[in-house]
Amino acid sequence: MTHAAALDHKPVPSLWLIGRAELALIGITILWGGTFLIVHGAMAHSGPLYFVGLRFGTAALLTLPLAAPLLRGMTLRELWAGLVIGLGIFAGYTLQTWGLQTISSSSSAFITAAYVPLVPVLQWIILRRRPRLASWIGVVLAFIGLLLVAAPQDGVKMGKGELITLVSTVPIALEIIFISLFAGSVNILRVTVVQLAVTSLLAFACMVPAGEAIPPFSWAVVIAACGLGAMTAIIQLVMNWAQRTVSPTRATLIYAGEPVWAGIIGRIAGDRLPPMALLGGAMIVAAVIVSELRLGKQADGPSPA
């Protein structure tokens, strides 16, 4: 049983308890919310694979000085963890970025929200950790709230870009599961630098078979990719650290606030936030609270044989 799984069996002294790990995840979720608009703008000047490679290559280089003194002690399990998580990040972010070439940032945020109900299911299948009833209720509330917050007013049409983005939700959900699977038994810095480097190398390596050329030099792409690279380094380090003590389901419900922050940032940039989005935001907050209610004796943990 992982450290996170063991913690899920401990009694909670109050209805709602927010620790440092949860606050850290809320912080990176705010950063995450601003990435859709930035990536959408960058896609006017770059292909998806080049942009993902540059973004995560920057993140790996920024993380390397912190991890370098520890790399000599890397274990096979840590290398494997970095490879598996990196593969999930590569698939999820590349497909999401590819979809942003042809759909709006709000449509992308809406469709990406489909990863929310996937996490408890995959947690059950992979980690053998059956979610509590309150977690399922929280997931449903969060997903409905996400629809209200991020859905475009004219609805979503399932074209090529939308379908690609929908497929991206599977590796995004798997990334969260794999981080929790390995987080309690590996060195965070070593795994983080490996997963970031793997994502970048895979993206650059796939440019040739995908027929994607290196775009003409653009300061917009460089600034966007390097800025997002710095944000990505922070996000991945915090995720790997915080999910040592936060269960995948609870972490996912916190991440569910991403479109809320995306909507706020979009509003500042000039986008209009529909009135129904306010109700959606309230439902997401309610989802996080409800997920912590103890409706039964069983916590998130291994399902019975």
Secondary structure as UniProt FT lines:
FT   HELIX           3..7
FT   TURN            8..9
FT   HELIX           20..33
FT   HELIX           35..42
FT   TURN            43..45
FT   HELIX           48..67
FT   HELIX           68..73
FT   HELIX           76..99
FT   TURN            100..102
FT   HELIX           105..112
FT   TURN            113..114
FT   HELIX           115..127
FT   STRAND          129..130
FT   HELIX           133..150
FT   TURN            153..154
FT   HELIX           160..183
FT   TURN            184..185
FT   HELIX           188..205
FT   HELIX           207..210
FT   HELIX           219..242
FT   TURN            243..245
FT   HELIX           248..255
FT   TURN            256..257
FT   HELIX           258..268
FT   TURN            269..270
FT   HELIX           275..290
FT   TURN            291..292
FT   STRAND          301..302
//
